[in-house]
Amino acid sequence: MPAPRMDPASTTKWIPGPERLDARVTGVDDVYVIGHFGIAHVDPATWRLRVGGDVATPLELDLPALRAMPAVDVPAVLECFGNPLEPGVFVRRAANVVWHGVPVAALLEAAGAAPSSALWATGSDAGVFAGTACTEYRKDVPLAVARERAVVALGMNGAPLTDEHGAPARFVVPGYFGTNNVKWLRELTVADRRPEHLFTTRLYQRTLPGDPGPQPVRDLDVTSVVTTPPDGARTGADVTVTGWAWGAHPVTSVEVAVDGRWRTAVLEPRGEHRTWQRFALDVTLAPGEHVLAARATDAAGRVQPADGARNAVHAVAVVADR
């Protein structure tokens, strides 16, 4: 398979603010774009997906063969963890999209995958990041997780993937941070160990309370954002504060604060997919300036921290007119 043409390295394009995320399904133009080596442009006519490693029958599928397999539509949150070189710089890059593609479980079954521990996903993009030359972008996930819910996505929001979002195919693990959702996918490898790679064992690591040491960045944190009213808005006295909450686990409650006084919001259930959940609370504001904030709690008991973390409580400032 010929090497893809690469746009300039370390591409970051269009990071919408929370006020642009009011729709349940985020429009493709409002979905953030990150490229560690830039944007790859892969020729779909020569592209192949290889499934190998610890399998009985290695596979090599072209795009028509992959499209002919039974497919699913999976709504899921896509969230960026942030720049691994700047772990203290917190970002809010998220979207909720509908992936269309082939369950990884079907590919593993067709290849006769052994009951190993890991699945490596390798992208077609290559280049230099943080002074390290890489011949590919690679991530690994537990094989059981990949079998349970991963998808080789061919489309997004009812249309084929664009180059910016990983065409012709993208490895997607709902409930995991975007770094694990490998764009320009070219190979899936069943293995009994984690691969040594810049993006597997060196970058995108963190230590959470209770961890024995650095762990790969995988599960989404519990998070909520206020989408209306937007930051800086002028409002009337009666306001409905709305937004989205999400995480690796279902969100069980969201509280909304007006100037530090918390009240429980109405929260919709998540349902079967790892998508975001709408919350809303009607409040009455006195004339003047106010701070509106939201914090979420999930089924694992995790609560958004007040500050100092990538998923810290999100707040907006508004002015209520007389």
Order of alpha helices (4+ residues) and beta strands (2+ residues): beta-beta-beta-beta-beta-beta-alpha-beta-beta-alpha-beta-beta-beta-beta-alpha-beta-beta-beta-beta-beta-beta-beta-beta-beta-beta-beta-beta-beta-beta-beta
